[in-house]
Each structure stands twice: as structure tokens, then as C-alpha cells.
Amino acid sequence: MAERVLRADARRNRERLLEVAVKAFSEDGPDAPLESIAKTAGVGIGTLYRHFPTRDALVEAAYRNELDRLCAAVPGLIDDLAPERALRRWMDLFVDYMVTKRGMADALRAVIASGGNPYAHSRDMLLTAVGRLLDAGVRAGTIRDDVPAEDVLAGLSGITLTISDPARREQALRLLDLLLDGLRPRPAS
């Protein structure tokens, strides 16, 4: 079944609701008041429910929207930056995404407990994004050709575990630089 096309104003309302919901669920947890989300987004509660009939639908859509934004950034980064810089910039975006996901963890767990699966396509989307960035670097000769996207994603995920405290963000950025250094081609012996 084809997704219905939203009018421009309805699309803006939906996008604003998702943006506000991510912040609310990250800061206030799964019980963030939907009325407050609607009000902050500048719409009525009826508009929220027209787009997202349940709290779980809003949580899942907010999470998927963040994932989509992260993965959709890849083509622009590849077009605008040198491949190695594009990969490093995307790593920064990944850290931001993971911090948001961690903030929404309780809300996402509530969705899973009620039978939803917000992570159904996450891994595949992330691996595709990382793969495209690695391929661009390999073609440019700035990234090794023997490192699978799965390994890079695992490294990135591990790095994000270090930033449970915002004061440790600087450490995470240094670790991203180390990961990138490890992806550069080795000098010939």
C-alpha cells in the first residue's frame, strides 16, 4: 500500500512533532505528556493523534526519523567533503544519534514491551551508510579496503558507550579520531 502524500503544512507539522518528541522522550522518558509535545510543536492534540494514533507510534516514528536523518546525510557528505572527512563527520552525527537513542531508551523499551520493533531495519540501514562512506574512501585511496562496515559500526557503537556522561564527549571525539586513523591505509613495508 502506498503511503499517502502529505500537504506541505501537514508535513511540517509532522516533522515538528517528531523533533519535539525526540527531545521530550529523551529528557522526560516514555511518559512525556503528549499534550505538552503537541503544544510545544505548535499544534493541537488532535493533529498529534492524526499523525500518530498511539504513544508507541510516536516514539517509534521519532526514533526512525532520527535514524533516517542520520543515514540520509551520507550522500550529501560524500558530495560535499573529501571521503575521509565525510566519514569523520558522519561519525560525529552517529555519536549524536546514539546519545539521542540512549536518551529515548526507556520510551523505546516501552514500545518493544508492547510488541513493536523500532530496530527492525536499523542495523541494515546503518551498515549501508557506513559501507557507502567506506567505499568512497577506498576509491579515493584514503581508507583501507580490508575493513568491513560491521567492524566500523561495532567500533562506533563501542565508542558511544564512553559518553554516558556529557563531560566525556571529548574522549569520544578522540576515540573517533583513533578509529579513523586505524582505517587509513597502512604504509607499504
N, C-alpha and C positions, 0 to 999 in steps of 0.2 A: 504494500500500500504506500503510495507517495505521500510525503509529508506536505501538509498544506503550507502555502506561501503566506507569510505574514505581511500585513501592511507595514509601511516604514515606522509608523508610530507604535504599533504593536510590537515590532521587532526591538525598537528602542526600549520599550517598557520591559520586555523580557530580558534584554541584556542588562538593564539597570537592576532588575530584581535579582539576577544571578550574581552580579557584582556585590550588591548589598548582602545577599545571603551568604556568600563565601566569608565575608568579614564577620557577619553576625554569628554564624556557626563556628568559626574559628575562635572568636572571642568569648561567646556565651554558651557554646556547646549545643547539643541536639535540641534543647528546649528553648532556644532563642524564640521569642514571640513573633509569630508570623505577622501579626498586626503591625508590629514595630518595623519589620522588614519592609512591608508594603509602604508604610508611611515614609520611611527613610528613602525608599526608591521613588517616592512622589506619586504613588498610585494607590488606589483603593484595594481593600482586601479581596473584593470580587475579581479584580484584574489579576491578582496573585493566583487565586484559585482557578481562573480560566486557563492560565498557563501551566499551573502545577496543582493538580487536584488534591494532592496529599503532601504532607511534610516530607515524606520519603522521596516523592517525585522531585521536590525542590532540592533536597540535599543531593540526590543523585545527579540531577541536571547541573547543579553548581559545580560538583566535582568534575563531571565530564567536560563542562565548559572550560575549566582550568586546564585540563589535560589537552583538550582540542587547541586551546590558545598556545600552549607550550609546543605542541607538535607542528602547528601551523606556522610557527615562527621560522622553521628550518629553511624553506625556500628563500625567504627574504634575507636571512642571514647569509646564506650561500651566495646570493646575488650581490649583496652589499659589502661583504667582507672577504678578506683572504680566508681560505678554508680553515687554517689553524685558528685564526681569530674568531671565525664563525662558530667553530666547535667550542672554544673557550667561553664565548658569550652565551651560547646555549647552555653550557654547564652552569653558569650563573642563574639563568632562568630556571633550570632544573632544581637548583637549590631552593629558589623562591617557591616553586611548585610544591616541593616536598615539605617545606615549612608550612605552607597553607594546608596541605593534605594532613599533616600531623595535627594542625590546629582543629581540623574538622574530624579528627579520628573518632570521637565519641558519636558524632552525628552519622558518620559512615557506618560505624558498628551497629547503630540502631537500624539503619537500612538493611544491613546484612541479616540482623536478627529477625527482621520481618519478611525475609525471603528474597530480598533484592540482591543484585550483584553489581555494584558500581565499578568493579575492577575487571569486568568481563573482557574488555578489549585493551585494557591499559598497557599490558606488557607488550603486546604486538605493536601497538602504536608507538610506544617508546623505542622499541628495538628498530623499527623502521626509521624513526627520526635519527637515532644515533647512527644507524647504518648509512644513511644518506650523507651525514656530516663526515663520517669516516671515509666514505668513498670519494668525496670531494677532496679531502686531504691526501688520500692515496694518489689520486690523479695528478695532484699538484706536486707530489713528491715530499710533502711536509708531514705526512702521517704514515706510520708503518702499515704494511699490508697484511700482517700476521696476527692482528688483534681482533677478535670477534666483538661485535656490538654487545653481546651478552656480558662479556667481561667488563667492558666500559660501563655498562649500565649497573652492574654489580658494584663496581668501584664507586660510581657516583652515589649509589644508594647508601653504601657504607659511609661515605664522607658525610652525608646528610645526618647520619646518626650522631655526629660530633656536635651538632648545633642545637641540642635540646635547650640550650641557654643562648639567647641572642648575643651575649658577650663573647661567645666562641665563634661567631661568624668569621672573624679574621682568620682563625685557624682553618676553618673550612675553605676559605679562599686560597690559603697557602696549599692546602691539600689538593685542591683542584689544579693548581699550577704544577704540583708534583705529578699528578695523574697525566696531565698534558705532556709534561717532559718525558714520561715513560712511553708516550705514544709517538714520539718523534723517531724518525729512522735512526738506526744505530750506525755509527761510523764504521766504515769497512776496516777489518783488521789486517 
